[in-house]
Amino acid sequence: MEQLPESVDRDILEERISFALKTIRETQGCTLHQALDVFAQRYEELRRDRPDDFHLSREAYGRGFYS
């Protein structure tokens, strides 16, 4: 995966999904669908590498978010 700005990780960890997607789209020059794929991949990497940094469970994360 191409290097993403550090703000994307912070936004993912703080459940600021819209901000993370906006930054991904701006830096990668991609569609929303592509940004969602990048987001999902980075989310899984962070869950694996930094599980204690998440405030919400996997089940609760993103509840109520619709793209």
Residue frames as qw, qx, qy, qz and C-alpha x, y, z in Angstrom:
[[0.000, 0.889, 0.457, 0.000, 0.00, 0.00, 0.00],
 [0.347, 0.593, -0.048, 0.725, 1.23, 3.47, -0.83],
 [0.299, -0.150, -0.516, 0.789, 2.18, 5.67, 2.09],
 [0.188, -0.780, -0.503, -0.323, -0.82, 7.42, 3.58],
 [0.023, -0.628, 0.275, -0.728, -0.68, 10.56, 5.71],
 [0.197, 0.007, -0.822, 0.534, -0.45, 9.93, 9.44],
 [0.404, 0.009, 0.231, -0.885, -3.80, 11.66, 9.85],
 [0.695, 0.000, -0.535, -0.480, -5.52, 8.71, 8.18],
 [0.509, -0.057, -0.810, 0.285, -4.40, 6.36, 10.95],
 [0.033, 0.062, 0.518, -0.852, -5.53, 8.85, 13.61],
 [0.542, 0.036, -0.118, -0.832, -8.90, 9.24, 11.90],
 [0.679, -0.033, -0.698, -0.224, -9.36, 5.48, 11.64],
 [0.381, -0.069, -0.773, 0.502, -8.46, 4.96, 15.29],
 [0.123, 0.179, 0.416, -0.883, -10.85, 7.74, 16.39],
 [0.312, 0.492, 0.813, 0.005, -13.67, 6.45, 14.11],
 [0.213, 0.698, -0.020, -0.683, -13.58, 9.59, 11.96],
 [0.657, 0.214, 0.677, 0.255, -14.35, 7.54, 8.89],
 [0.425, 0.860, 0.279, 0.042, -15.48, 10.39, 6.62],
 [0.085, -0.922, 0.331, 0.183, -12.29, 12.37, 7.29],
 [0.555, -0.333, 0.707, 0.284, -10.12, 9.32, 6.61],
 [0.619, 0.465, 0.601, 0.197, -11.93, 8.63, 3.34],
 [0.250, 0.964, 0.067, -0.065, -11.66, 12.26, 2.26],
 [0.249, -0.784, 0.515, 0.242, -7.90, 12.28, 2.89],
 [0.627, -0.045, 0.732, 0.261, -7.44, 8.96, 1.10],
 [0.546, 0.703, 0.444, 0.104, -9.35, 10.26, -1.93],
 [0.104, 0.980, -0.126, -0.112, -7.36, 13.50, -2.01],
 [0.319, -0.682, 0.620, 0.220, -3.94, 11.87, -1.63],
 [0.543, -0.016, 0.809, 0.226, -4.59, 8.84, -3.84],
 [0.305, 0.329, -0.362, -0.817, -6.73, 10.58, -6.46],
 [0.062, -0.092, -0.980, -0.162, -9.23, 7.73, -6.36],
 [0.477, -0.405, -0.457, -0.632, -12.96, 7.09, -6.35],
 [0.573, -0.456, 0.348, -0.585, -14.98, 6.61, -3.19],
 [0.986, -0.026, -0.075, -0.147, -15.17, 2.88, -3.86],
 [0.717, 0.382, -0.405, 0.419, -11.38, 2.67, -4.17],
 [0.070, -0.568, 0.447, -0.687, -10.95, 4.78, -1.03],
 [0.815, -0.339, 0.156, -0.443, -13.23, 2.38, 0.86],
 [0.954, 0.134, -0.232, 0.131, -11.01, -0.50, -0.22],
 [0.418, 0.493, -0.446, 0.620, -7.87, 1.34, 0.93],
 [0.429, -0.530, 0.308, -0.663, -9.59, 2.25, 4.20],
 [0.946, -0.201, -0.016, -0.254, -10.62, -1.37, 4.82],
 [0.832, 0.263, -0.343, 0.347, -7.09, -2.60, 4.17],
 [0.184, 0.513, -0.436, 0.716, -5.53, -0.01, 6.47],
 [0.659, -0.464, 0.152, -0.572, -8.17, -0.66, 9.14],
 [0.984, -0.090, -0.150, -0.019, -7.25, -4.37, 9.16],
 [0.626, 0.383, -0.395, 0.552, -3.54, -3.55, 9.35],
 [0.141, -0.540, 0.363, -0.746, -4.13, -1.27, 12.33],
 [0.846, -0.347, 0.028, -0.404, -6.36, -3.84, 14.05],
 [0.940, 0.075, -0.253, 0.215, -3.55, -6.38, 13.66],
 [0.571, 0.343, -0.315, 0.677, -0.63, -4.11, 14.56],
 [0.015, 0.227, -0.369, 0.901, -2.19, -1.75, 17.12],
 [0.391, -0.471, -0.754, -0.238, -5.24, -3.45, 18.64],
 [0.372, -0.508, -0.544, 0.555, -4.98, -1.59, 21.95],
 [0.091, -0.132, 0.072, 0.984, -5.30, 1.78, 20.20],
 [0.288, -0.373, -0.617, -0.630, -8.92, 1.11, 19.21],
 [0.261, -0.113, 0.480, -0.830, -11.59, 2.47, 21.54],
 [0.772, 0.117, 0.102, -0.617, -14.40, 0.40, 20.02],
 [0.659, -0.058, 0.748, 0.057, -14.81, -3.30, 19.37],
 [0.110, -0.056, 0.752, 0.648, -14.76, -4.56, 15.80],
 [0.036, 0.546, 0.830, 0.110, -18.54, -5.03, 16.01],
 [0.064, -0.827, -0.380, 0.409, -19.23, -1.47, 17.24],
 [0.263, -0.401, 0.327, 0.814, -16.80, 0.27, 14.89],
 [0.054, 0.022, -0.575, -0.816, -18.55, 2.15, 12.12],
 [0.045, 0.528, 0.841, -0.110, -22.04, 1.42, 13.38],
 [0.138, 0.836, 0.373, -0.379, -24.35, 3.98, 11.81],
 [0.069, -0.576, 0.424, 0.696, -21.89, 4.97, 9.07],
 [0.694, 0.501, 0.518, 0.019, -23.27, 4.82, 5.55],
 [0.227, -0.429, 0.425, 0.764, -21.31, 5.70, 2.44]]
